[in-house]
Amino acid sequence: MSALEIKGLSKVYSNGNVALHDVSLSVPKGSFFALLGPNGAGKSTLINILADTVLATGGSARLFDQDLFAERNWCKRQIGVVPQEVAFDPFFTPREVLAITSGLFGSKPDDAWIDHLLDRLELTAHVGKNTRQLSGGMRRRLLVAQALVHKPKLVILDEPTAGVDVELRRRLWGFMRELNAAGTTILLTTHYLDEAEELCDHVAIIDQGKVVTAQPMADLMQQVASSYLWMNYDKPLSLSEADTLALTDFKPRVSDTGVCLQLGKLENGQSTFHTAYEAAVARFGPPQDAGVRSEDLEDVFLRLTKKEIRERT
């Protein structure tokens, strides 16, 4: 069962700007799902449609098999959103903020759960302060607590660790992993792609309002990510026509220190490392140093989005 099933979702603003174009996504129940894209790709518009702050132009969406647009009240109670913007009444304390938010979702404040959130998000020592007295990182953690206070089944994290120090970020992710392991579906947008690769089991990349890819993280990295053989000669190299022809299977690139060759797999599944290495040595001689580098999610993201941009221009 999908936690969220989106089909053909579109959004065209009154000025003619197309923010989303025929977006279809399936977020598996219980997944930790990364929604990635460059600035202006349409991520915030999609989240705002889910949160009922922006109306879709077309398409459909089902949340836990309920029509998101027809059953808005029910669906809102199943979603917790951590927005990018921090906005609290400056005169309320963190505990008051969470109690009021519970009421807005039609729930009686659960004091034990509120205490747990304040403790796990390291806000207990600051419960007597007004929100205007909290630091930026504390306010962002309070946003997370506010999104979780009504125990939603789907949590949307929109750049949740912006402005949070590295150590606290790791502890926050530990808490989110626990929630996910307990069955909460998490939809994450972030520009920290190393975090997305480490945390998420599924990923979708959107660009210019369109889905570039959507699949399990492991499948994306296996199918799209490449490995490269780098060979250091400690001097600039140039490629002659003969060099390019001899190394064409490895898409050679030269730099100020040597050459880089893209690796693939042979029919038996083994890497083309030895073939590439021997071909390069035949052209340039033995290197001073050599090694293999595998692409990470950031490499894949940049390659896919740049390819989309090239195809549209």
Number of C-alpha atoms within 10 A of each C-alpha: 11 17 20 21 20 18 15 14 21 23 24 15 13 7 6 8 9 16 20 26 19 16 21 17 19 19 24 19 19 19 22 24 27 27 23 25 24 16 11 13 20 24 22 17 20 22 20 16 19 24 18 16 10 15 17 21 15 15 15 17 23 20 25 18 12 16 15 23 17 11 12 16 12 14 22 18 17 17 21 24 23 22 19 16 11 11 12 16 10 12 13 17 20 27 25 16 20 26 20 18 19 21 12 12 16 11 15 13 19 15 13 9 15 22 15 15 23 21 12 16 19 16 20 16 9 16 16 14 15 18 23 15 14 18 11 15 16 19 21 25 25 26 26 24 26 24 23 24 25 26 20 18 22 28 24 24 23 21 17 23 22 15 14 17 10 10 8 15 18 14 14 19 15 14 15 19 17 11 18 18 13 10 14 21 26 27 22 22 24 19 16 13 17 12 16 23 18 10 18 20 17 23 25 21 20 24 23 21 22 21 20 18 17 20 17 17 20 13 14 17 17 9 8 14 17 16 17 20 22 22 23 19 19 13 10 12 15 14 15 10 9 10 16 16 12 15 19 12 14 21 13 21 16 15 14 12 14 21 23 23 23 22 23 16 10 11 6 6 8 10 14 17 21 12 12 22 18 13 16 22 12 12 15 17 11 15 16 10 11 15 11 14 13 14 13 15 20 16 14 16 21 13 14 18 20 13 12 16 12 9 8 8 5
